[in-house]
Structure formats: C-alpha cells, structure tokens
Amino acid sequence: MKNSIFLHIAIISVFSFNLYSQKARVTAADKKYENYAYVDAIKTYERVAEKGYKSVDMFKKLGNAYYFNGELDKAAKWYGELFAMAADTDLEAEYYYRYAQSLRSISENDKADEMLQKFIQKSGNDSRGKLFKENPNYLDAIKANSGRYQLEDAGINSKYSDYGTAIYSNKIIFASARDTGSLAQRKHKWTNQAFTNLYAADLGDNMTPAAPKKFDKNINSKFHEASPAFTADGKTMYFTRNNYLDGKKRKDGNDITLIKIYRASLVNDKWTNVTELPFDSDNYSTAHPALSPDGKTLYFASDMPGTLGQSDLFKVIINEDGSFGTPQNLGNTINTEGKETFPFVNDENELYFASDGHPGVGGLDVFMSKINTDGTFSEVQNVGADINSPKDDFAYLIDTKSRRGFFSSNRDGGQGYDDIYKFLETKRLICEQLLYGEITDLITKELLPDAKISLYDNQFNLISTTVSDDKGNYTFKVECGKMYNVRAEKPEYTTVEQKVTIAQTNGKTYLPITLEKSKCKVTIGDDLGKCFGIKMIYFDLDKSNIRKEAALDLEKILDVLNQNPTMKLDIRSHTDSRQTFKYNEALSERRVKSTMGWLIKNGIDSSRLTGRGYGETQLVNKCSDGVKCSEEEHQLNRRSEFIITAL
C-alpha cells in the first residue's frame, strides 16, 4: 500500500551555503574636521598586531572585519594568526569555514581542504560540508516528541479509502472512495476501489464531524479528486484531479494519465470556472495544494524538472491579478531523494508535510519545519510516534487556536484502506522562549537604537533579523534547549557575535550586547582612553613598572599619536583611597612619569605630553577614607586618563 499512498489519485506512481548576505562593513578612512578627529580603532588594532601583540579576540575582529567586507586575502592573514594562537582552544566551527574560504582566495587549497575537513568534524550535519548525514539518535528525538496527542477516529470513515482534509465554511472537506455506485462505476485498477470524490461534513463541538455528503458536482468527476485548499474568503478553491477537464482526458508520452492542480471559483453558491494551473503539464504531476495564511503563496508537491528526489515540495507566488510566478523548489532542508508530499502551512509559519526521506518510524511520516522570516526553513522535526506509525501517515492539518486537527493514515486498526483521525495536541512540538536584551555602547553605556541584530542557528544558518528599537531593545522567538549565535552590527561600531544556549523550559533568556566603537569621534577635552576602553594602565602592586598588558594599551595610544602628529595629551593617574593621602599622591605621580616615559622612549616628542598624578583627590564615588566599599567600587577610582589638549 505504501507505494501507492503518495498521490492516491494517480493512474500510476510517477513522482518518480547559507545566508551570509548580511555583511558587516568597517569604514576604512580616517576623517578629520576643524575641531575633532576620527580614530579608526580597527586600523589601530591592525598596526598594534603588526608589532607582535597577540590576542584571540583581536584576531577574530580583524579576520571578521575583512571577511564580512569580502577582502578574503586579508582575512586569511588574520585568521591564520588566530589559528596559530588558538590552536589548543575550542574555536567555533564557523571560523574553520571562514578560514577555509579565505585560504581558497589565495590558492592555498590543500590547507583549505584541511580546514574544511575540520569544519565538517566540528559542525556536524552542515550542508556546506556534507549534504546529508544520518543522525544515529533520531529515534530518541522522535521519542522525545511523542506523547503529545490525544487521537481518535474522526467518525467519518468508511471501509474504503478516506483521506486528505481541509476546513471550509465550518465544514471538513475530504476525499473518499466510498461511492461504489452502479456496476459500471469506474474503479482504480491497483486498489479495486472506486475513484475518489470530495465529500463534506459539518463540524460540531470540538471539531467533531457530522454525517458526510458529496461535495459540489461541478468539482467531482469520474476520475480522482482530492486534497482541496480554500482561500480565506471562501471564493476560490484549489484541488487535485487526474488530467481530465471538460470531458477530455490527456496523457503523457508514455500513455499515462497524470495529475494536476485545478482552480475553481464560487459563483452564486456554485463552484465553476474549473481551470488547470499554468505550471501544470501533461508530462509531470502536480498535486496536494496548500495555501499560506495570507493566500499569497501556493505550496504543492510535484516531480517537475528541478525535483531533487522522487517528489518534492514547491511553492509559487499568487499575484494580485490571479496570475502565478515561477514555482520554486523548497530546497534540501525540506526535500530529500525520497518522497515529500501533502504540505500544510498554518498561521504560525509552520510547514507540516509527509516524507519517507527524513528519519521516521516507517512509511510516510509527518514532519514540521518552521518557516523563517527570510523564507528559509528551520530544522525538520518528526512530530512523534502518536501521529506517526510504521505505516503511512500524512495530510496533517491543525487549528492553532484550539490545537485540534486531522490527519490520515493506513495504520493497523483502521476501518478502511486509509482513514481520517482527529486529534488534540496537548503539548506543542516546539518549546519556545523569548530571547531579548538591549544594545549598548561599551564605553558610554548609551543605549543604541537602529542596530541590526541577526539570529543564527548553531551552524550559522540565518534564522531572522531585527533592528533595535528607540530604547536599544531587541527580541527573538527561539526554541528551548538550542544554541544560537547572535550578531549585532551598527555603522561605526565593530560587529559582535555572541553565543547563547536557551534553557529547556518555556520562559525568557536575557542577552545584553555591548558594541565597541570602530571609529571614535574625539575633540579637545575628551579622554582618548575611552575610545579603546582603557580604564587604567596596569602596574605591579605598589610599583610604577609598566606591565605587559599595559604596554598593549599604550601601543594603541602611541599609534593614535603617530597618526595624528598635532595631537597633544595630558596624562592623569588616579588611585583609590586605601592608602595614605601622601602615599597615593606619590604613587600616582610616579605612574604618570612611567607612562610618559614609555611614550617618549617610543618616539613621541615630550612637548606633546603633560601629566600629573592626582592620587585620591578626584574620587568618582563615595569611597573615601572610612567608607566601606566593594572591590568593584574601589576599582572605579583606580583609573588612567588621556585627555586631548590639542588637535
């Protein structure tokens, strides 16, 4: 039975990399105006790195800055530094892919292959590295998705084939072979059952169908009709029928009558104007239409040219004048080398379909994939062993408000060849959380509106994008228990990527993101240190010797002074209050002199530098002598400032 279940109404069975368009842009040129200058932090990082200073975070920023901008040869250089430094650390899989792509650009193909192989190992089932990879634990996933439904016979089944439901005008419309008719009634030669017609049954409480009656006689013919779909206004229907119209039956080159999707209009309470769709053909089949909630897209199954397997799911745009666009294959996230059929799309942007190509429990199983805002599809999930059985299960339909619906199956225990079952979903397949946070400036803590936020899955496939509101807030709906990558970008800021793992239960996950200026606008009186997040120059305890990490920050200051030869600085050092006044004053003065001495030693004319140690005289909070404060509060007072006095 499984071989014939795909279409049911056919004379013969004939259904025989990633979105990385969102690129961060790093402005390359310094700009100067009369009373202020722009300092390009990325260029400064690059010059600092050229002097031998190393940082995993800095190399990521440099590599990404060029990769997102399409300068892959330059990205290869800094990703090379990243991998040389982080060889023993667990870098995200995406960096192996980016490095491989960058190496290709400079013809280092052997090394690129090595990186790509590591990417495949680290990334799992990623279509860029490997089209298909079996999940050895798929039965565990199906088991986890089971136990979510209450099932019962729909009450409209016969001893013949009944399947494929649609809701129209508070009725259930379905296909049935129950009309055996006279001795001359045409029968399907495979099943010895009558050809199917459409039937209708009123829906009562809890979507319980009443006794069914034949649907409109202008739709039903002497051949198969099945799987109707109706527009929201109830004035247009799409349905599947054998290649038969106006009393004429047409065949393909092999003398086979295939199937097509037809459209009909409701005029004076009668269905009329039955026409085939323009992308139908005598040489391939189209079937099982389903409409998007807004009625602007038609989904269907076909083996038309461009099909990946035995049958694929396609979509086509319905224009305002009723014409159609060009059918598009839904792609290899949905379609396999096997059979995909019976699509259904609900008002929560969930695509349900039947397939024997995705891992299941036998025959056709029902699967679901979330339709992302950019039209791509999320991971395909088996809906569980309540709906799915070792036989064929298909034609799933659900009302999202009541969580009630119907599906069809030829499972054991039914009344006929196929039967319609009704269900109540007691637990959603997808546990959802709200991922939210605000975007702020790293230094000023200012909330940043109009930042672009992109949500990626753990394989860096783009799921959705949004823009922070006027208070810097953003939100995404995400699935429980999954890991995501969040990318935030804004002009004149360095793009940031953060990884987040969502909890296993419904709720909210808070992920604030801070952005660092890639180009700082400074003027006289500003603290140049804030441009690079320099809060203090580090010295050994109670000493004035500059430590290694302090030299890295001073290299940034040195670079800016070299790039801006007329700039002058007043260097100020501050301490907390946890020593004597005199001691703190002397210590801060020694540290200022050490800082100035380092800059002078590295080529800065002493006439461009002034400085003073202020000790504990300019505390920024309450933490004076005798006041109990936390270590974090004392830290705020231990700071270094580089005040611009001339440009």
N, C-alpha and C positions, 0 to 999 in steps of 0.2 A: 504493500500500500504506500510505502514511503516514496517510491519512485514517481507516483502519480499525484502526490499531495501538493506539489509546488503550485500548480495552477488549477488543478481540479477541472478546469473548464476547457483545457486544450484537447485537441484531437490526438496530439502526440506530444511527448515531452521534448521540448526544443530549447528550453532555457539552458541550451547546452553550455625638501628638507624642511620643512619647518619655517616658522614665521619669525623671520627675523627682519621684517620690513621696517620695524621701528628702530631707527639708529640714533644713538646719541651723537650730538655734534659739539665739538670742542673748538671754540673760537681761537684762531692761531695768532692774530696780530695784537701787539700792544697798542693802546690808544692813549694819546695824551691831549689834554685840554689845558686851558690857560692856568687854572688853579688846582688841577688834580691830575692824577695819572692812573692808568690801569696796570695792574701787575698780573701777568699770566702765570698762575700757580703751576699748571701742568708743565709749562716750559721750564719753570724753576726746578720742579721735581726732576725733569729730564737732565738738566745741567748738573744738578746735585748727584744724580745717579752716575753720570759720566765720570765723576770724580771718585767713584768707588764706593759710595754709600749704598747699602743694600737694605731693602725692606720688601717683604712679600706683598704688603698692601700697596706700596708704591708701584711695584712692578705690575700688579693687577691693574691699577689705574692707568698706567702708561700703555700697557698692551690693549686694554679695552678702548682707550681713547682713540687709538689708531684703527683698531678692528672695526668699531662702530662707524668710523668715518671712511671705511673702505681702503685704508692705506695698509694693506696686509703685509707688505715687505717690512714696514716699520714695526708693525705689531709683532712680526716674527722675532725681531730683535729682543723686544722686552718680554715676550712670553718665554723666549729662550732663557733670559736671565731669571724669570720666575721659576721655571722648572729646574734650573741649575741650583737655585737657592732652596726650593721647596721639595727637593727630590724625596725626602723622607716624610713629608707631610701628606695629608689626605686632601689634595686639591679636588674641587668639584669636577665631575666628569666633563662638564661643558668646556672647561679650559683645555682639556685634551683635544676636543673637537676644534676649538678655535685655533689652537696651535697647529693642528694638522692642516687646516685650511690655509693658514698663513704660510706654512712651510711649502705648500703646493705653489704658492705665488712666486717663490724664489727657487723653484725647481729642485727642492730637496725632497724628492718623492719617497725615497727609502725611509727617511726619518718620519715623513708624514704618515706613511703606512704604519710605522711603529706606533705613532701616537694614536692613529685611528684604531688600531687593534686594542690598545689600552682603553680607548674610549668605549669600544664595544664591551669590553670586560667590565668596566665600571658603570656603564649606563644601563645595562640590562636590555630590555626589549625596546630599542630605539630604532625607528625605521631608517634613519640615516646610516646606521652601522650595519643593520641586519633587518631585512624586510619582515621576516617572521621568526618568532622564537617561542617555542612551546613553554607554557607555564606549568612546571611539574606539580604545583599545588593548586591547580584550578578547581579541583573537586572540593577543596577546603573553602575556597571562595564561594562556590555555589552553595555549600552547606551553610555558610555564614549568611547568605542571602535568603535562605529558606525559612519556613515557619512564619511568614508574614501575611498569609492569606487565609480567608475562610471561603471554601469552594462549595458549590452545589450545582446540580443540574439546572439549566436555565428554564426548564419546564416547557420548551417549545420543540423538543427534539422528536424525530420520527425514527423508524427503523432504517431510513435511508440516510443519505449524506445531508447534513445541516452544518453550515459554517459561515464565517465571514460577516461580522455585524457592523452596522452603522446606526447612529442615532439621528432621527429626523422627525421634527414636529411631535416630540414626546412619544415616538414610536421606535421600535427596533426593527431595522431592515436587514434581512439576511438571505442567503442563498440556500435552496433546498431542492433535493431531487425527489421529493415526496409525491409529486404529481405523476402518477403512473399512467393516468388517462386511459385511452382505449387500447385495443390490441395493436393499433397502428402507432402507438406512442414511440417516438424515437428514443433509443437507449444508447448510452455510452458503451462502446464495444469492450473497454477494459473492465468496467465495473458491473456491466449489465444493469445499470440503473438509468433512470430517465435523466435527460439533460436538466441542469439546474435552472430554476427561475427564482426571481426575487419575491420574498414574502415580507409582510409587515405585521407587527403585533403591538398593540398599545402597551405602554409602560405604566404600571401602578406604583404603589409604595415600594421603596427600596429597590426600584428598577426591576420589579417583577413583571414579566411579560404576560399579556393575556393570550387568548387563542389567536393564532396567526391566520392571516388571509393573504391571498395573492396580491402582489403589488400591481401597479398600473400595466394594463395590457399593451400599451404602446411601447413599453420597455421590454417586457418579456417576449421572447421569440421561441422558435422551435429548436434553437441551439442554446448553449450555455449563457447565462447572465450571472454575474456575481460581483462581490466587493464594491458596493456603491459608496460614494462620498458626496456630501451635500454642502453647498455654500451656506454661510450663516443666515442669509436672508431666505433660504429655502427655495430660491427660484432657479437654481442651476444644480444639476447632478452630473457626476462622472461615474461611469461603471465599466465593467469588463464584459466583453462578449466575444464569441467567435467572430471571425472575419466574415460577417454577414450583415448586409444593410440593404433595405428596400427590395427584399426578396432575392437578392443576389449573393451568392457565396463565392469568395475568391480564395485562391490557393497560391502557395509559393512555388518555386521552381521544381520542388520535389513532390508536387501534387498534394501538399499538406495544407489543411486549413488551420492557420494560426489564430492568435487572439489579439484584440485591440482594445484600447480605451476609447469610449464614446462619451459625448456630452449631450445633454438634453435640457430643455427649458420648460418651466412650468407656466402654462398659459391657460387662463380660465380653469384652474384646478386640474388641468390635464397635462401630462408630460408629452412634449412634442419636439420637433426640430432636432431629431437624433442625428448627430454627425460624428464622424471619426475625427480624431485629433490630427493636426498637420504633421506630427512627427511619427505617426503610425506608419506601418509598412506591411506589405504582403510577404516580406522576406524575413521578418523577425517579429517577435511578440512584445507587446506592452501590456501591463496588467496591474491590478490592485492599486488604483489611485487613492491618494490621501492628501487632504488639503492642510496647509498651515493655518493656524488660528485666524490670521488676518486675511486669508483667502487669496494671497498674492503668489503663493508658491504651490505647485503640484508635485508631490512625491509619487514615485511609481517604481515597479520592477520591470526589467527588460533584459533581453540578450542582444540588444542592438550593438552595432560596432562601437568599440571603446569599452566593452564589458570586460572586467578583469577575470571573472570566473564563469560558472555555468549560468548564473543570472545575478545581476547587480541591482542596487537601488540607485535611482537617478532623481534629479529634481529639475524643474523647469519654471521659469518666471511666467506668470499670467499678467499680461499688460492690461491697462485700464480699458482699452477698447476690445478686450476679449481675445486678442491675439497672443501668441506664445513666443518666448525666447528660444534659445537653443538648449536642449537638455544637457545637464552636467552630471557626470558620474560623481557619486558622493565620496569616492576615494577609498584608499586601502585601510583607513581606520575602520570603516564600516564593511566594505566589500572584501571578500576572500575568493580563493579559487573555487569555492563551493557555491551554494545557493543562498542568496539573500532575497527576501520577499516579504509581502504583507506589511508595508510601513504604516505607522500611525504616529502623528505628531500632536501633542497636547499643548495647552496654553501655558505650560511651564517650560516650554522649549525642550521637551524630552522626546527623543525619537525612539519608538519601540519597533522592533522588526523580528522576523523569524529567520534563522540561519542554521545551516548544518556545517558551516565552515569554522565558526568560533567554537571554543571548547564548551561542550554541553554534556547532557546526560543521555543523549540518544536521539536520532532522527532530527527533526527541526526543533530547535529550542527558541524561546522568546528572549530577546536581549534588549538592553536600553543603553542609549548614549545621549548625554546632554549636548544640545546644540549651543555652542559658544556664540558670543555676540558678533564675532567676526566670521561666522558661518562654518567654522571648523567644528570638529566633534571631539568630545572628551572620551576617556577610556570606555570601551564597551564592557558592559556588565551583564552577566547571566542573572535573570530575575529570580532564580531559585527553583528548588525542586517541588514547590507547591504547584506552580503553573506548568513547569516542565516535567516531562516524563520520559521513559525510554522510547516512547512513540513520537509522533509528530504533534507539535504544539505550535499554534500560530494565530494570526488575526486577533491580536491583543488590542483592547480598547479600554480606556479608563476615563471616568469623570473626575476631574481633580478636586472638585468641591466635596463630593460625597465619598470619594475614594472607592466607588463601586464601578464595576465594569464587566466585560465579557471577553472570552477567548474561545478558540476552537481547538479540538484535539481528537485524535483517533485512538486515544489511550484505552487500555483494557477497562471493562466495566461500563462502557457507554451503551447507548441504545442502538446506534446505527454505525454506518461507515465512518462518519465524522459526527461529532456532537458539539453543541454550544454549551459552555459552562458560564455561570455568573460567579462573581467573586466580590469580597470586601477586603480591601487592603488594610490591615491593622497596624502596619509599621512601614514607613517609607523605605524604599531601597537605598536612597542616599540620605545619610545623616549630614545635615548642613550646619555650618557655623557662619557667623559674620566676622570676617577679618576687617579690622578697622584701625585707624591711627591718624596721626597728624604729621605733616611735613614741616620741619623747622630748619632754620639756618643754624649751622653748627656753632658759630661763634656768638651771634647776637640773640639766638633763641627765638628770633622772629618767626611767626607763622607764615608759611609760603603758599599762597593761592596759585592756581593755574599750573601746578606741577603735574607732569604726565606720569601716571602710575600704571605699570604693566604687570599683569599676573601671569606667571608661567608655571607649568607643572614641573615635576622633578626631572623631566627630560628636556626642559627648556622649550617646550611647545607653548606658544602663546595661547592663553585662555581668554583674557579680557583686558581691556584698557579703560582707564577713567582719568579724570582730572580733579585735583584737589579743589575744594570749594573756597569761598572767600575767607574761611577760618582755617584753611590748610588741612581740612579733614578729607579722608577718603574711605571708601568701604568696598568690599567684595563679598559675594556669597561663595563659600568654599565648602569642600567636603571634609567630614570628620576623618581623623586618622591619617590624613595625607600630608605630604611635604610639598611646599610650594616655594617658588623663587619670586621675589617682588623687586621690580626695578623702578627706581624713581629718577626722573630727569627733568631738568629745567635749564633754560638758557643761562649762561654764565655760572653754572654750577657743575661740579663733577658728578657724573652718573653713578648711582649707588645700586648695588644688588644685595639683597638680604634673603637669607633662607629662613623659613618658618615651618614648624611642624604643628599641625592642628590637632587638638585633643580628640578623643574618641567619642565624646558625647556632644549633644546639641548645646549651643551657647555662643560665646563670643571670644575672639582672640585679638589681643591688643598688640599692634606692631607699629610703634612710632619710628619715623625715619628722619635722620638729620642729613642735610646736604651741605657740602663744603664748597665755598666759592672757588671756581676755577679761575676767575679773574676778579680781583678785588679793586674797587674804586677807592682810592685814598687821596687825602688832601692834607694840608698843613694842620697839625694838631691831632691827627689820627695816630693810633697805635698800629704800626706796621706788623707787630707780632700777632695781632688778632687775625690778620689776613691768612696766616698759616696755623692758627690755633695754638700759638706758642704762649703758654700761660706762665712758664718760668724757665730759666736756664738752670740746668741741674748741676749742682756741685756736690762733692763728697761732704758728709755731715761736718758742720762747723769749719769747712775749708773753703778756699776760693779757687781750687783747681778745677778746670772745666772737664766734665766727664764726657765720655764718648757720645752719649745720646744728646748732650748739649751741643756738641760740635755739629751734629746733623742739623739742628735747628739754626745754629749760627751760619751754616752754609747757605741756608735759604735767605737770611738777611744779607749775607755777603753777595749773593747772586743779584738780589734786587738793587743793591747799591752799585754794583758793576753795570747793571743795565740802565741805571738812572744816575749818571755821573754828577748831576747837580743836587741830588737829594742829600739832606743832612739829617742827622738823628741826635736826639737827646735820650741817652740810655739811663733808665731808672730801675733801681733794685729795691725791693721791699721785703720785710720779714714779718713773721707773726710776733706776738708779744711774750713768747715763752722763754725769754732770757732777760737780762737787764737791758735797760734802755741804751746804755753806753755800748754794751757788747753788740747789740743788734745794729746800732748805727755804724760801728766799725766794720762789722761783718759785711753789711750791705755795700759799704764803700769799697772794700777790697774786691767784692764780686763785680762791681761796676768796672773797676780798673782792669780786672782779668778779662772781662768781656770786651772792653775797648781794645785792650792789648792784643787779643786774638784777632780782631778785625784789622787792626793796623799791621800786625805781622803778616796778614794775608792780603795786603796791598791797598787798604783803604787809608787815604790821607787823614792824618789826625785832625786837620782843620774841619773835617766834615762831622766830627764826633764830639759831643759833650756828654757829661754824665754825672750822676750823683746817687749816693746811697741814702735812702730815706728811713732805713731801719723800720721801726714800728710806728712812725708818726702819721702814716696815712692808711690806717686800717679801713677796710671796706665794710666791716660789720661790727658787731658789739663786742668782739673777743679781745678786750683789753685785759690788763692785769687783774687777776682775781675773779674773772668771769669764766664760768665753766662752759666750755665749747667742745664740740666734736672735732675729730681729726679733719673731717671734710670742711668744717667752718674755718679752722686754722689754715688749711690749705689755700683758701681764697685770698688770704692776706700775703702768702708767700708767692710773689709774682715778679715778673720782669716785664718792663715796658720799653718799647722802641718808638718814641714819639717823633713824628716827622716835623722838623722845624723849617725846612726849605725844600723846594722842588726845582 
